[in-house]
Every structure is written in C-alpha cells, then in structure tokens.
Amino acid sequence: MIRFLWRASKGHRLSPWRSPYLRWRIETYWGLHADRIGAADFLRFTWDRRADLMRFLRWAARMEASALHPQRRSQLPISPHSPDL
C-alpha cells in the first residue's frame, strides 16, 4: 500500500494535492475539476472516502504482489470489490 502512495505522489510527497496524477484520479472519481483541487478539497476527499481508498490500496497491493509472484496469480481475486476485502 505504501509503495503505491509513494509512487503516486512522486514529486509532491509533502503536498500530495499538487500531484497531477492524484488530482486526475480525484477528478475522475469525484467529478471536481483537477485545477480546482486544493489542500482542503484533497483532505476532505481522502477523509470522506477513506474506506474506499483503503479498499483500493489493498487491491493495488494484491495486484502488485501478483505481478511480483506470478505463481500466486490464480489465488488472488481480480475485482477490488471482492468479498474478502
């Protein structure tokens, strides 16, 4: 999970709301235009959607583990909405 967050905020680790990638992700998920996302909007989004974000981060970690260990690939569910989350 931490690895994804580290890579996603590259270049903007002390101010992740300035990350073009994270702003784009919030724009596509929330609908707020990326140019209008500031620190308050970013923090409000992460707090309001923390359960969804944790579920996504667990899924991303499983997908990364699957890429690193192909023999485990058949054991991992594909959907981030799998019941084992």
Phi and psi in radians as a Rosetta constraint file:
Dihedral C 1 N 2 CA 2 C 2 CIRCULARHARMONIC -1.102 0.35
Dihedral N 2 CA 2 C 2 N 3 CIRCULARHARMONIC -0.639 0.35
Dihedral C 2 N 3 CA 3 C 3 CIRCULARHARMONIC -1.052 0.35
Dihedral N 3 CA 3 C 3 N 4 CIRCULARHARMONIC -0.757 0.35
Dihedral C 3 N 4 CA 4 C 4 CIRCULARHARMONIC -1.092 0.35
Dihedral N 4 CA 4 C 4 N 5 CIRCULARHARMONIC -0.822 0.35
Dihedral C 4 N 5 CA 5 C 5 CIRCULARHARMONIC -1.076 0.35
Dihedral N 5 CA 5 C 5 N 6 CIRCULARHARMONIC -0.674 0.35
Dihedral C 5 N 6 CA 6 C 6 CIRCULARHARMONIC -1.098 0.35
Dihedral N 6 CA 6 C 6 N 7 CIRCULARHARMONIC -0.806 0.35
Dihedral C 6 N 7 CA 7 C 7 CIRCULARHARMONIC -1.225 0.35
Dihedral N 7 CA 7 C 7 N 8 CIRCULARHARMONIC -0.681 0.35
Dihedral C 7 N 8 CA 8 C 8 CIRCULARHARMONIC -1.186 0.35
Dihedral N 8 CA 8 C 8 N 9 CIRCULARHARMONIC -0.480 0.35
Dihedral C 8 N 9 CA 9 C 9 CIRCULARHARMONIC -1.789 0.35
Dihedral N 9 CA 9 C 9 N 10 CIRCULARHARMONIC 0.300 0.35
Dihedral C 9 N 10 CA 10 C 10 CIRCULARHARMONIC -0.910 0.35
Dihedral N 10 CA 10 C 10 N 11 CIRCULARHARMONIC 2.273 0.35
Dihedral C 10 N 11 CA 11 C 11 CIRCULARHARMONIC 1.472 0.35
Dihedral N 11 CA 11 C 11 N 12 CIRCULARHARMONIC -0.185 0.35
Dihedral C 11 N 12 CA 12 C 12 CIRCULARHARMONIC -2.443 0.35
Dihedral N 12 CA 12 C 12 N 13 CIRCULARHARMONIC 0.667 0.35
Dihedral C 12 N 13 CA 13 C 13 CIRCULARHARMONIC -1.197 0.35
Dihedral N 13 CA 13 C 13 N 14 CIRCULARHARMONIC -0.538 0.35
Dihedral C 13 N 14 CA 14 C 14 CIRCULARHARMONIC -1.520 0.35
Dihedral N 14 CA 14 C 14 N 15 CIRCULARHARMONIC -0.198 0.35
Dihedral C 14 N 15 CA 15 C 15 CIRCULARHARMONIC -2.507 0.35
Dihedral N 15 CA 15 C 15 N 16 CIRCULARHARMONIC 1.276 0.35
Dihedral C 15 N 16 CA 16 C 16 CIRCULARHARMONIC -1.078 0.35
Dihedral N 16 CA 16 C 16 N 17 CIRCULARHARMONIC -0.358 0.35
Dihedral C 16 N 17 CA 17 C 17 CIRCULARHARMONIC -1.197 0.35
Dihedral N 17 CA 17 C 17 N 18 CIRCULARHARMONIC -0.206 0.35
Dihedral C 17 N 18 CA 18 C 18 CIRCULARHARMONIC -1.609 0.35
Dihedral N 18 CA 18 C 18 N 19 CIRCULARHARMONIC -0.119 0.35
Dihedral C 18 N 19 CA 19 C 19 CIRCULARHARMONIC -1.193 0.35
Dihedral N 19 CA 19 C 19 N 20 CIRCULARHARMONIC 2.109 0.35
Dihedral C 19 N 20 CA 20 C 20 CIRCULARHARMONIC -1.014 0.35
Dihedral N 20 CA 20 C 20 N 21 CIRCULARHARMONIC -0.656 0.35
Dihedral C 20 N 21 CA 21 C 21 CIRCULARHARMONIC -1.150 0.35
Dihedral N 21 CA 21 C 21 N 22 CIRCULARHARMONIC -0.853 0.35
Dihedral C 21 N 22 CA 22 C 22 CIRCULARHARMONIC -1.162 0.35
Dihedral N 22 CA 22 C 22 N 23 CIRCULARHARMONIC -0.638 0.35
Dihedral C 22 N 23 CA 23 C 23 CIRCULARHARMONIC -1.124 0.35
Dihedral N 23 CA 23 C 23 N 24 CIRCULARHARMONIC -0.705 0.35
Dihedral C 23 N 24 CA 24 C 24 CIRCULARHARMONIC -1.119 0.35
Dihedral N 24 CA 24 C 24 N 25 CIRCULARHARMONIC -0.733 0.35
Dihedral C 24 N 25 CA 25 C 25 CIRCULARHARMONIC -1.098 0.35
Dihedral N 25 CA 25 C 25 N 26 CIRCULARHARMONIC -0.736 0.35
Dihedral C 25 N 26 CA 26 C 26 CIRCULARHARMONIC -1.143 0.35
Dihedral N 26 CA 26 C 26 N 27 CIRCULARHARMONIC -0.706 0.35
Dihedral C 26 N 27 CA 27 C 27 CIRCULARHARMONIC -1.046 0.35
Dihedral N 27 CA 27 C 27 N 28 CIRCULARHARMONIC -0.794 0.35
Dihedral C 27 N 28 CA 28 C 28 CIRCULARHARMONIC -1.263 0.35
Dihedral N 28 CA 28 C 28 N 29 CIRCULARHARMONIC -0.486 0.35
Dihedral C 28 N 29 CA 29 C 29 CIRCULARHARMONIC -1.541 0.35
Dihedral N 29 CA 29 C 29 N 30 CIRCULARHARMONIC -0.735 0.35
Dihedral C 29 N 30 CA 30 C 30 CIRCULARHARMONIC -1.720 0.35
Dihedral N 30 CA 30 C 30 N 31 CIRCULARHARMONIC -0.510 0.35
Dihedral C 30 N 31 CA 31 C 31 CIRCULARHARMONIC 1.668 0.35
Dihedral N 31 CA 31 C 31 N 32 CIRCULARHARMONIC -0.106 0.35
Dihedral C 31 N 32 CA 32 C 32 CIRCULARHARMONIC -1.352 0.35
Dihedral N 32 CA 32 C 32 N 33 CIRCULARHARMONIC 2.342 0.35
Dihedral C 32 N 33 CA 33 C 33 CIRCULARHARMONIC -1.060 0.35
Dihedral N 33 CA 33 C 33 N 34 CIRCULARHARMONIC 2.341 0.35
Dihedral C 33 N 34 CA 34 C 34 CIRCULARHARMONIC -1.005 0.35
Dihedral N 34 CA 34 C 34 N 35 CIRCULARHARMONIC -0.607 0.35
Dihedral C 34 N 35 CA 35 C 35 CIRCULARHARMONIC -1.194 0.35
Dihedral N 35 CA 35 C 35 N 36 CIRCULARHARMONIC -0.321 0.35
Dihedral C 35 N 36 CA 36 C 36 CIRCULARHARMONIC -1.699 0.35
Dihedral N 36 CA 36 C 36 N 37 CIRCULARHARMONIC -0.013 0.35
Dihedral C 36 N 37 CA 37 C 37 CIRCULARHARMONIC -1.436 0.35
Dihedral N 37 CA 37 C 37 N 38 CIRCULARHARMONIC 2.065 0.35
Dihedral C 37 N 38 CA 38 C 38 CIRCULARHARMONIC -1.969 0.35
Dihedral N 38 CA 38 C 38 N 39 CIRCULARHARMONIC -2.991 0.35
Dihedral C 38 N 39 CA 39 C 39 CIRCULARHARMONIC -1.066 0.35
Dihedral N 39 CA 39 C 39 N 40 CIRCULARHARMONIC -0.778 0.35
Dihedral C 39 N 40 CA 40 C 40 CIRCULARHARMONIC -1.122 0.35
Dihedral N 40 CA 40 C 40 N 41 CIRCULARHARMONIC -0.752 0.35
Dihedral C 40 N 41 CA 41 C 41 CIRCULARHARMONIC -1.111 0.35
Dihedral N 41 CA 41 C 41 N 42 CIRCULARHARMONIC -0.738 0.35
Dihedral C 41 N 42 CA 42 C 42 CIRCULARHARMONIC -1.089 0.35
Dihedral N 42 CA 42 C 42 N 43 CIRCULARHARMONIC -0.845 0.35
Dihedral C 42 N 43 CA 43 C 43 CIRCULARHARMONIC -1.135 0.35
Dihedral N 43 CA 43 C 43 N 44 CIRCULARHARMONIC -0.713 0.35
Dihedral C 43 N 44 CA 44 C 44 CIRCULARHARMONIC -1.100 0.35
Dihedral N 44 CA 44 C 44 N 45 CIRCULARHARMONIC -0.748 0.35
Dihedral C 44 N 45 CA 45 C 45 CIRCULARHARMONIC -1.072 0.35
Dihedral N 45 CA 45 C 45 N 46 CIRCULARHARMONIC -0.838 0.35
Dihedral C 45 N 46 CA 46 C 46 CIRCULARHARMONIC -1.145 0.35
Dihedral N 46 CA 46 C 46 N 47 CIRCULARHARMONIC -0.607 0.35
Dihedral C 46 N 47 CA 47 C 47 CIRCULARHARMONIC -1.262 0.35
Dihedral N 47 CA 47 C 47 N 48 CIRCULARHARMONIC -0.817 0.35
Dihedral C 47 N 48 CA 48 C 48 CIRCULARHARMONIC -1.133 0.35
Dihedral N 48 CA 48 C 48 N 49 CIRCULARHARMONIC -0.585 0.35
Dihedral C 48 N 49 CA 49 C 49 CIRCULARHARMONIC -1.884 0.35
Dihedral N 49 CA 49 C 49 N 50 CIRCULARHARMONIC 0.396 0.35
Dihedral C 49 N 50 CA 50 C 50 CIRCULARHARMONIC -1.044 0.35
Dihedral N 50 CA 50 C 50 N 51 CIRCULARHARMONIC -0.641 0.35
Dihedral C 50 N 51 CA 51 C 51 CIRCULARHARMONIC -1.153 0.35
Dihedral N 51 CA 51 C 51 N 52 CIRCULARHARMONIC -0.766 0.35
Dihedral C 51 N 52 CA 52 C 52 CIRCULARHARMONIC -1.106 0.35
Dihedral N 52 CA 52 C 52 N 53 CIRCULARHARMONIC -0.718 0.35
Dihedral C 52 N 53 CA 53 C 53 CIRCULARHARMONIC -1.160 0.35
Dihedral N 53 CA 53 C 53 N 54 CIRCULARHARMONIC -0.697 0.35
Dihedral C 53 N 54 CA 54 C 54 CIRCULARHARMONIC -1.134 0.35
Dihedral N 54 CA 54 C 54 N 55 CIRCULARHARMONIC -0.704 0.35
Dihedral C 54 N 55 CA 55 C 55 CIRCULARHARMONIC -1.099 0.35
Dihedral N 55 CA 55 C 55 N 56 CIRCULARHARMONIC -0.733 0.35
Dihedral C 55 N 56 CA 56 C 56 CIRCULARHARMONIC -1.106 0.35
Dihedral N 56 CA 56 C 56 N 57 CIRCULARHARMONIC -0.767 0.35
Dihedral C 56 N 57 CA 57 C 57 CIRCULARHARMONIC -1.131 0.35
Dihedral N 57 CA 57 C 57 N 58 CIRCULARHARMONIC -0.659 0.35
Dihedral C 57 N 58 CA 58 C 58 CIRCULARHARMONIC -1.128 0.35
Dihedral N 58 CA 58 C 58 N 59 CIRCULARHARMONIC -0.715 0.35
Dihedral C 58 N 59 CA 59 C 59 CIRCULARHARMONIC -1.117 0.35
Dihedral N 59 CA 59 C 59 N 60 CIRCULARHARMONIC -0.789 0.35
Dihedral C 59 N 60 CA 60 C 60 CIRCULARHARMONIC -1.067 0.35
Dihedral N 60 CA 60 C 60 N 61 CIRCULARHARMONIC -0.679 0.35
Dihedral C 60 N 61 CA 61 C 61 CIRCULARHARMONIC -1.125 0.35
Dihedral N 61 CA 61 C 61 N 62 CIRCULARHARMONIC -0.703 0.35
Dihedral C 61 N 62 CA 62 C 62 CIRCULARHARMONIC -1.149 0.35
Dihedral N 62 CA 62 C 62 N 63 CIRCULARHARMONIC -0.695 0.35
Dihedral C 62 N 63 CA 63 C 63 CIRCULARHARMONIC -1.165 0.35
Dihedral N 63 CA 63 C 63 N 64 CIRCULARHARMONIC -0.673 0.35
Dihedral C 63 N 64 CA 64 C 64 CIRCULARHARMONIC -1.154 0.35
Dihedral N 64 CA 64 C 64 N 65 CIRCULARHARMONIC -0.721 0.35
Dihedral C 64 N 65 CA 65 C 65 CIRCULARHARMONIC -1.097 0.35
Dihedral N 65 CA 65 C 65 N 66 CIRCULARHARMONIC -0.654 0.35
Dihedral C 65 N 66 CA 66 C 66 CIRCULARHARMONIC -1.120 0.35
Dihedral N 66 CA 66 C 66 N 67 CIRCULARHARMONIC -0.682 0.35
Dihedral C 66 N 67 CA 67 C 67 CIRCULARHARMONIC -1.208 0.35
Dihedral N 67 CA 67 C 67 N 68 CIRCULARHARMONIC -0.599 0.35
Dihedral C 67 N 68 CA 68 C 68 CIRCULARHARMONIC -1.377 0.35
Dihedral N 68 CA 68 C 68 N 69 CIRCULARHARMONIC -0.490 0.35
Dihedral C 68 N 69 CA 69 C 69 CIRCULARHARMONIC -2.253 0.35
Dihedral N 69 CA 69 C 69 N 70 CIRCULARHARMONIC 1.387 0.35
Dihedral C 69 N 70 CA 70 C 70 CIRCULARHARMONIC -0.996 0.35
Dihedral N 70 CA 70 C 70 N 71 CIRCULARHARMONIC -0.477 0.35
Dihedral C 70 N 71 CA 71 C 71 CIRCULARHARMONIC -1.174 0.35
Dihedral N 71 CA 71 C 71 N 72 CIRCULARHARMONIC -0.384 0.35
Dihedral C 71 N 72 CA 72 C 72 CIRCULARHARMONIC -1.533 0.35
Dihedral N 72 CA 72 C 72 N 73 CIRCULARHARMONIC -0.110 0.35
Dihedral C 72 N 73 CA 73 C 73 CIRCULARHARMONIC -0.947 0.35
Dihedral N 73 CA 73 C 73 N 74 CIRCULARHARMONIC -0.719 0.35
Dihedral C 73 N 74 CA 74 C 74 CIRCULARHARMONIC -1.241 0.35
Dihedral N 74 CA 74 C 74 N 75 CIRCULARHARMONIC -0.261 0.35
Dihedral C 74 N 75 CA 75 C 75 CIRCULARHARMONIC -1.547 0.35
Dihedral N 75 CA 75 C 75 N 76 CIRCULARHARMONIC -0.223 0.35
Dihedral C 75 N 76 CA 76 C 76 CIRCULARHARMONIC -1.735 0.35
Dihedral N 76 CA 76 C 76 N 77 CIRCULARHARMONIC 2.326 0.35
Dihedral C 76 N 77 CA 77 C 77 CIRCULARHARMONIC -1.194 0.35
Dihedral N 77 CA 77 C 77 N 78 CIRCULARHARMONIC 2.603 0.35
Dihedral C 77 N 78 CA 78 C 78 CIRCULARHARMONIC -1.524 0.35
Dihedral N 78 CA 78 C 78 N 79 CIRCULARHARMONIC -0.677 0.35
Dihedral C 78 N 79 CA 79 C 79 CIRCULARHARMONIC -1.371 0.35
Dihedral N 79 CA 79 C 79 N 80 CIRCULARHARMONIC 2.431 0.35
Dihedral C 79 N 80 CA 80 C 80 CIRCULARHARMONIC -1.247 0.35
Dihedral N 80 CA 80 C 80 N 81 CIRCULARHARMONIC -0.132 0.35
Dihedral C 80 N 81 CA 81 C 81 CIRCULARHARMONIC -1.803 0.35
Dihedral N 81 CA 81 C 81 N 82 CIRCULARHARMONIC 0.379 0.35
Dihedral C 81 N 82 CA 82 C 82 CIRCULARHARMONIC -1.116 0.35
Dihedral N 82 CA 82 C 82 N 83 CIRCULARHARMONIC 2.589 0.35
Dihedral C 82 N 83 CA 83 C 83 CIRCULARHARMONIC -1.154 0.35
Dihedral N 83 CA 83 C 83 N 84 CIRCULARHARMONIC -0.335 0.35
Dihedral C 83 N 84 CA 84 C 84 CIRCULARHARMONIC -1.405 0.35
Dihedral N 84 CA 84 C 84 N 85 CIRCULARHARMONIC 0.039 0.35
